[in-house]
């Protein structure tokens, strides 16, 4: 697999020269400053490429390999407002990315919020920090801070009681910090939500159940996949994170069956999967090798990350992001299956036989603890993860 590294652009505290020292070969980036629904211009794409790849007389040795993400607007997901104009903008952005030589485009179809955690710097043994999702704290936010109508019916009695106790024990400052963590959204994104924004966004999904959201996803794919295929691009949808419903909203990209439906909705080599072991692995039924055996030909991009889950409660659970080789997902079996898929593609003569991967998230370790960083994206912790994953790949070869 091709080793890549996520970089949030000039606002990222980690620099391109530092990334070069990790041994990564490519960069995963996006134009986070461009508002969702607007066209990514050739000039802005070229500027980001130059920031990554350097000048002709001083190349960094890195290339911009993957866009993560070209965001899908809430208007498209709900089919309201300027959603048709956003389809046009998305297709135009694909044209501009293809002209710049970037072939892999990651996106997600999660309603309202992107990945969700309750603690962005949870202590772990040894002195590091990790991202963490505490279910009872999230339930307390939903019931008492957001005060979402109908939330009480979504959780079992014992979980509501625990959430009430934990909520009552937190100070106002602690309540505010929890809310910020939950509604922070994707680091580096143009939008940053507050409670009023979340309430308004939830209202926009009134009447949209899982079946209707799947229809909207299929409509999105029908609009953009033909353009991507004509341009030789590979679109890949990221799974829901975590892979269970939140805030009463449907989640439709959480399981292997969900992905089978996604790729069947618009069959095309351009319609594919971002295989994220951290997101999918929170589900106790996730089997990475079986997933790859079933859907491997459609995997265009890989996030290798691990989690340790606690027991399921009402279809949901708490979980902590673990070291890459220490969680519930068998990373050796995962990489072995991915490399077998690469070999199969090479035998078929596919031009995408080598799949880009990146070490996703990681513990904040050592000097990470003394510098600012995007939550979940430390330098030392990810470099440790990349080294471990690189070792598995070498052994499998």
C-alpha positions in Angstrom: 0.0 0.0 0.0 1.1 3.6 -0.6 1.8 5.3 2.7 0.1 8.7 3.0 -0.3 11.3 5.8 -3.2 13.7 6.4 -2.3 17.3 6.4 -4.8 20.1 7.0 -2.8 22.8 5.0 -1.0 25.8 6.3 -3.1 25.9 9.4 -1.8 22.5 10.4 0.7 22.7 13.3 2.6 19.8 11.7 4.8 21.0 8.8 5.6 19.4 5.4 9.3 19.0 6.4 8.2 17.1 9.5 6.0 14.8 7.4 8.9 14.1 5.1 10.8 12.8 8.1 8.0 10.3 8.9 8.8 8.4 5.6 5.3 9.0 4.2 5.1 9.1 0.4 2.0 11.1 -0.2 -0.4 13.6 1.4 -4.1 13.5 2.1 -5.5 17.1 2.2 -8.4 19.3 1.3 -9.4 22.9 0.8 -11.0 23.3 4.2 -11.2 27.1 3.8 -13.6 26.8 0.8 -17.2 26.9 2.1 -19.2 23.7 1.5 -21.1 23.8 -1.7 -18.8 26.1 -3.5 -16.5 25.2 -6.4 -12.8 24.4 -5.7 -11.0 26.6 -8.2 -8.0 25.6 -10.3 -6.0 28.3 -8.6 -6.8 27.1 -5.0 -6.0 23.5 -6.0 -2.7 24.5 -7.6 -1.8 26.5 -4.5 -2.4 23.6 -2.2 -0.4 21.3 -4.6 2.5 23.7 -4.5 2.4 23.9 -0.7 2.6 20.1 -0.5 4.9 19.3 -3.4 7.2 22.3 -3.3 8.8 24.2 -6.1 10.4 22.5 -9.1 13.8 23.5 -7.9 13.1 22.4 -4.3 10.6 19.4 -4.3 9.4 18.0 -1.0 9.3 14.5 -2.4 5.7 14.3 -1.5 2.6 14.3 -3.8 -1.0 15.2 -3.2 -2.5 11.7 -3.6 -6.0 11.9 -2.0 -8.6 14.6 -1.3 -10.2 14.2 2.1 -12.8 15.5 1.9 -14.6 17.1 -0.9 -17.6 17.7 1.4 -21.2 16.9 0.6 -23.4 19.7 1.8 -26.3 19.4 4.2 -28.5 20.8 1.3 -27.6 17.7 -0.8 -28.2 15.3 2.1 -31.6 16.8 2.8 -32.4 17.9 -0.8 -33.3 21.4 0.3 -32.2 24.9 -0.5 -29.5 25.1 -3.2 -28.9 21.4 -3.4 -29.1 21.2 -7.2 -26.6 24.1 -7.6 -24.4 22.1 -5.1 -24.4 19.1 -7.5 -23.1 21.5 -10.3 -20.4 22.8 -8.0 -19.4 19.3 -7.0 -19.0 18.2 -10.6 -17.0 21.3 -11.5 -14.7 20.7 -8.6 -14.2 17.1 -9.8 -13.2 18.5 -13.2 -10.6 20.8 -11.6 -9.2 18.1 -9.4 -8.8 15.7 -12.3 -7.0 18.4 -14.3 -4.6 18.7 -11.4 -3.9 15.0 -11.5 -5.6 14.0 -8.2 -7.5 10.8 -8.7 -8.9 9.7 -5.3 -11.7 11.7 -3.7 -13.0 10.8 -0.2 -16.3 12.1 1.2 -18.9 11.1 3.8 -22.7 11.1 4.1 -23.1 11.6 7.8 -26.0 13.9 8.7 -25.2 17.1 10.7 -22.0 16.0 12.5 -18.8 14.4 11.3 -16.9 12.1 13.6 -18.1 12.5 17.2 -16.2 12.2 20.5 -16.8 13.3 24.0 -13.2 13.7 25.1 -10.4 14.8 22.7 -7.6 14.3 25.1 -8.4 11.3 27.2 -5.6 10.0 29.5 -4.2 6.5 28.5 -1.8 4.3 30.3 1.8 5.5 29.9 1.0 9.2 29.9 -0.4 9.7 26.4 -3.7 11.1 25.3 -6.4 9.7 23.1 -9.8 10.5 21.6 -12.7 8.9 23.6 -16.4 8.5 23.3 -18.2 8.1 26.6 -21.8 7.0 25.8 -23.3 8.2 29.1 -21.8 11.7 28.6 -23.2 11.8 25.1 -26.6 10.8 26.3 -26.5 13.5 29.0 -25.6 16.1 26.3 -28.5 14.9 24.2 -31.0 14.8 27.0 -30.1 17.8 29.1 -27.9 20.2 27.1 -29.4 19.8 23.6 -32.8 18.8 25.2 -33.7 17.1 21.9 -37.4 16.2 21.7 -37.9 12.5 21.8 -34.4 11.7 23.0 -35.7 10.0 26.1 -37.2 7.2 24.0 -33.8 6.4 22.4 -32.0 5.1 25.4 -32.7 2.4 28.0 -33.6 3.4 31.6 -30.2 2.5 33.2 -28.3 4.5 30.6 -30.6 7.6 31.1 -30.1 7.3 34.9 -26.3 7.1 34.6 -26.3 10.0 32.1 -28.3 12.1 34.6 -25.9 11.4 37.4 -22.9 12.3 35.3 -24.5 15.4 34.0 -25.4 16.6 37.5 -21.8 16.1 38.7 -20.3 18.3 36.0 -19.8 22.0 36.5 -21.0 24.6 33.9 -17.5 24.8 32.5 -17.3 21.1 32.1 -20.7 21.0 30.5 -19.6 23.6 28.0 -16.3 21.7 27.3 -18.3 18.5 26.6 -20.6 20.4 24.2 -17.6 21.9 22.3 -16.1 18.4 21.9 -19.3 16.9 20.6 -20.2 19.6 18.1 -16.6 20.5 17.0 -17.0 18.6 13.8 -14.0 17.8 11.6 -10.8 19.6 12.5 -9.9 22.2 9.9 -13.4 22.3 8.5 -14.8 25.7 7.5 -17.9 25.2 9.6 -17.9 25.1 13.4 -21.2 24.3 15.0 -22.8 25.6 18.2 -25.9 24.3 20.0 -28.2 26.5 18.1 -26.7 25.3 14.8 -27.2 21.7 15.8 -30.8 22.3 16.7 -31.5 24.0 13.4 -29.7 21.3 11.5 -31.6 18.5 13.3 -34.9 20.3 12.4 -33.9 20.1 8.7 -33.9 16.3 9.0 -37.5 16.1 10.2 -39.2 13.4 8.2 -35.9 12.0 6.8 -35.5 8.4 7.9 -32.9 5.9 6.9 -34.8 4.8 3.7 -35.1 8.4 2.5 -31.5 9.3 3.3 -30.4 6.2 1.3 -32.4 7.5 -1.6 -30.7 10.9 -1.3 -27.3 9.2 -1.2 -28.2 7.2 -4.4 -29.3 10.5 -6.0 -26.0 12.1 -5.1 -24.1 9.1 -6.6 -26.2 9.3 -9.7 -25.4 12.9 -10.2 -21.6 12.8 -9.6 -20.4 9.2 -10.3 -20.7 9.5 -14.1 -18.6 12.6 -14.1 -16.0 10.9 -11.9 -15.9 7.9 -14.1 -15.5 9.9 -17.3 -12.6 11.8 -15.6 -10.9 8.6 -14.4 -11.5 9.5 -10.7 -12.3 7.2 -7.8 -14.9 8.4 -5.3 -14.8 6.7 -1.9 -17.4 7.1 0.9 -16.1 7.2 4.5 -18.2 5.2 7.1 -20.2 6.7 9.9 -18.1 7.4 12.9 -19.3 6.0 15.3 -21.3 3.4 13.3 -24.6 3.8 15.2 -27.4 6.4 15.2 -26.8 9.7 17.1 -29.2 12.5 18.0 -32.1 10.6 16.4 -30.5 10.9 12.9 -30.2 7.9 10.6 -26.8 6.3 9.9 -26.7 4.5 6.5 -22.9 3.8 6.0 -22.1 1.7 9.0 -21.9 -1.9 7.9 -20.7 -4.1 5.1 -24.4 -4.5 4.0 -24.6 -0.7 3.8 -21.6 -0.5 1.6 -22.9 -3.3 -0.6 -26.0 -1.2 -1.2 -23.9 1.9 -1.8 -21.8 0.3 -4.6 -24.8 -1.4 -6.1 -26.8 1.8 -6.3 -24.6 3.2 -9.1 -22.3 0.4 -10.3 -19.1 2.0 -11.5 -15.3 1.7 -10.9 -15.6 5.3 -9.7 -18.1 4.5 -6.9 -16.2 3.0 -4.0 -15.3 2.8 -0.4 -13.0 4.4 2.2 -12.2 1.4 4.4 -11.8 2.9 7.9 -11.0 0.1 10.5 -11.5 2.6 13.3 -15.0 3.6 12.4 -16.2 0.2 11.3 -14.4 -1.5 14.1 -16.6 0.0 16.9 -19.3 -2.5 15.7 -18.6 -5.8 17.5 -19.8 -7.6 14.4 -17.1 -6.1 12.2 -14.8 -8.6 10.6 -12.2 -6.8 8.4 -11.0 -9.8 6.5 -14.6 -10.8 5.6 -15.4 -7.2 4.6 -12.4 -7.2 2.2 -13.2 -10.6 0.8 -16.7 -9.3 0.0 -16.1 -5.7 -1.1 -12.3 -5.4 -1.6 -12.5 -4.5 -5.4 -14.4 -1.4 -4.4 -11.9 -0.1 -1.8 -10.1 3.0 -3.0 -8.6 4.4 0.2 -7.8 2.9 3.6 -7.7 4.4 7.1 -5.9 2.1 9.5 -6.9 2.9 13.1 -8.0 0.9 16.1 -10.4 1.2 19.0 -11.3 -0.6 22.2 -15.0 -0.8 22.8 -16.9 -1.4 26.0 -20.1 -3.5 26.1 -23.0 -2.5 23.9 -25.9 -0.7 25.6 -29.0 -0.1 23.6 -27.2 -0.6 20.3 -24.4 1.8 21.2 -21.2 1.7 23.2 -18.4 3.7 24.7 -15.0 3.3 23.1 -11.4 4.6 23.2 -9.0 5.1 20.3 -6.2 2.6 21.0 -2.7 2.2 19.7 -2.8 0.9 16.1 -2.0 -2.7 17.1 -3.7 -2.8 20.5 -7.4 -2.6 19.8 -10.3 -4.9 19.0 -9.5 -5.0 15.2 -6.9 -7.6 14.1 -4.6 -5.3 12.2 -2.4 -8.1 10.9 -5.3 -9.9 9.4 -6.6 -6.7 8.0 -3.3 -5.8 6.2 -2.8 -9.3 5.0 -6.3 -9.2 3.4 -5.6 -5.8 1.8 -2.3 -6.9 0.4 -4.0 -10.0 -1.1 -6.6 -7.7 -2.7 -3.7 -5.6 -4.2 -2.1 -8.7 -5.6 -5.5 -9.8 -7.1 -5.8 -6.3 -8.8 -2.3 -6.5 -10.1 -3.1 -9.9 -11.7 -6.1 -8.3 -13.4 -4.0 -5.4 -14.7 -5.9 -2.7 -12.8 -4.1 0.6 -12.7 -5.2 1.2 -9.1 -3.6 -2.0 -7.7 -1.7 0.0 -5.1 -4.2 1.3 -2.5 -3.4 4.5 -0.6 -3.5 4.1 3.1 -2.9 6.4 6.0 -2.3 5.9 9.8 -5.5 7.4 11.1 -5.5 9.3 14.4 -3.1 8.1 17.1 -2.2 8.8 20.7 -0.6 12.1 21.6 2.9 11.0 22.9 6.1 12.6 24.0 6.6 16.0 22.4 3.0 15.9 21.0 1.9 16.7 24.6 3.8 20.0 24.5 2.6 21.4 21.2 -0.7 22.4 19.7 -2.3 19.9 17.3 -5.5 19.0 15.5 -7.4 16.6 17.9 -6.6 13.0 16.9 -3.7 14.0 14.6 -0.5 14.1 16.5 3.0 13.8 15.0 4.7 11.3 17.2 1.6 9.1 17.8 0.8 8.8 14.1 4.5 8.2 13.2 4.5 5.4 15.7 1.3 4.0 14.1 2.8 4.3 10.6 6.0 2.5 11.7 3.9 -0.4 13.2 1.8 -0.7 10.1 4.8 -0.5 7.9 6.4 -3.4 9.8 3.3 -5.5 9.2 3.3 -4.7 5.5 7.0 -5.7 5.3 6.4 -8.9 7.1 3.4 -9.8 4.9 5.5 -9.2 1.8 
